[in-house]
Amino acid sequence: MRPQRGRDHEPDLDPTVEALVRDLMGAVDDLRTARIQLDNLDVAEILHERTVVTEDFMSALADAEGASPALREYAARVRAGECRWPDIEYLARPIPPEVGDLEASPNYIWPWSHTTPAPPDPTSRPTPGGNVVGPSDWPDDLDEYPTEKPWWIT
């Protein structure tokens, strides 16, 4: 049984040539679609969109031809697993000039905070069993022990 062909099938056309023509016409249709999408594109809207700086963006920036040596060095540390891109302001010495440029630019959103990480609480003691609460974790002041009344009742 011969495969059923569409109504646009030419009976005298070589099947290989027909497949190539079908592929070519599909590419032409894709080009027409792209042209319509481009005609409907608002360029002014694209120019005013801010770009969010991501880890992938920073990796691509470090791989760019004009990247500073400090940024390339930090990217190598990130690839080695020593550090992460969000920590670049705290761990990179010197801080790459691209970081300041991205933070100051109105075209980019720098998502990583400027605050330093909080140091661990020196008064807390780790418990040997993980999160087990025992007498050594209880407060010494009797006022801090729970009472029989709920907190909203005075």
DAWO-V151357 format. One record per backbone hydrogen bond with DSSP energy under -1.0 kcal/mol. CO is the residue of the C=O (numbers start at 0). NH is the residue of the N-H. Records with the same first field share a line. If there is no record, write none. Layout:
BEGIN
CO = NH / NH
END
This chain:
BEGIN
5 = 8
9 = 12
13 = 17
14 = 18
15 = 19
16 = 20
17 = 21
18 = 22
19 = 23
20 = 24
21 = 25
22 = 26
23 = 27
24 = 28
25 = 29
26 = 30
27 = 31
28 = 32
29 = 33
30 = 34
31 = 35
32 = 36
33 = 37
34 = 38
35 = 39
41 = 45
42 = 46
45 = 48
50 = 108
53 = 57
54 = 58
55 = 59
56 = 60
57 = 61
58 = 62
63 = 66
67 = 71
68 = 72
69 = 73
70 = 74
71 = 75
72 = 76
73 = 77
74 = 78
75 = 79
76 = 81
77 = 80
83 = 86
84 = 87
86 = 89 / 90
87 = 91
95 = 98
96 = 100
97 = 101
98 = 102
99 = 103
100 = 104
106 = 50
108 = 52
126 = 129
133 = 136
140 = 143
141 = 144
149 = 152
END
